């Protein structure tokens, strides 16, 4: 999901529980899908204005914890 951090920068956050209000984008729960989205910079295209994808990248690098069969909103 797209949010603004404390310094005013637009960032993409991972919303596993799908509870945070706001503009979001959906990704499949496969590690390959996440890595491809990061590599192709698809997060920034799906969520215009996002310049910080650190949360999404960290989540993907940790092996997508707690994703047994869930579609995840970023």
C-alpha positions as CSV (number, residue, x, y, z in Angstrom):
1,X,0.0,0.0,0.0
2,X,1.1,3.6,-0.6
3,X,1.8,5.8,2.4
4,X,3.8,8.8,3.4
5,X,6.6,8.4,5.9
6,X,7.7,10.9,8.6
7,X,10.0,12.8,6.2
8,X,7.2,13.2,3.6
9,X,8.5,10.6,1.2
10,X,6.0,8.2,-0.5
11,X,6.7,4.6,0.4
12,X,5.2,1.2,-0.3
13,X,4.3,-0.8,2.7
14,X,3.4,-4.5,3.0
15,X,-0.1,-5.0,4.4
16,X,-0.4,-8.8,5.1
17,X,-3.6,-8.5,7.0
18,X,-5.2,-6.2,4.3
19,X,-6.3,-3.7,7.0
20,X,-4.5,-0.4,6.2
21,X,-6.7,2.0,4.4
22,X,-5.4,3.6,1.2
23,X,-4.2,2.9,-2.3
24,X,-2.8,-0.6,-2.7
25,X,-1.5,-3.1,-5.2
26,X,-1.8,-6.9,-5.1
27,X,1.0,-9.5,-5.5
28,X,0.9,-13.2,-5.6
29,X,2.4,-15.0,-2.6
30,X,5.3,-16.4,-4.6
31,X,8.8,-15.2,-4.0
32,X,9.4,-15.1,-7.8
33,X,6.5,-12.7,-8.3
34,X,7.8,-10.4,-5.7
35,X,11.4,-10.4,-7.0
36,X,10.2,-9.8,-10.5
37,X,8.0,-6.9,-9.4
38,X,11.0,-5.3,-7.6
39,X,13.4,-6.0,-10.5
40,X,10.9,-4.4,-13.0
41,X,10.1,-1.5,-10.7
42,X,6.4,-2.5,-11.0
43,X,5.7,-1.2,-7.5
44,X,6.3,2.4,-8.5
45,X,4.1,2.0,-11.6
46,X,1.3,0.4,-9.6
47,X,1.5,3.0,-6.9
48,X,2.4,6.3,-8.5
49,X,4.6,8.6,-6.5
50,X,6.2,5.8,-4.5
51,X,10.0,6.3,-4.3
52,X,10.8,4.1,-1.3
53,X,10.2,0.3,-1.7
54,X,12.4,-0.8,1.2
55,X,9.6,-2.5,3.1
56,X,8.6,-4.5,0.1
57,X,12.2,-5.5,-0.7
58,X,12.9,-6.5,3.0
59,X,9.7,-8.6,3.1
60,X,10.7,-10.4,-0.2
61,X,14.3,-11.0,1.1
62,X,12.9,-12.6,4.3
63,X,11.3,-15.3,2.2
64,X,7.7,-13.9,2.4
65,X,7.0,-14.8,6.0
66,X,3.4,-15.9,7.0
67,X,2.1,-16.2,3.4
68,X,0.6,-19.7,3.3
69,X,-1.8,-19.3,0.5
70,X,-2.5,-15.5,0.9
71,X,-2.6,-12.9,-1.8
72,X,-0.7,-9.9,-0.3
73,X,-1.4,-6.2,-0.7
74,X,1.4,-3.8,-1.0
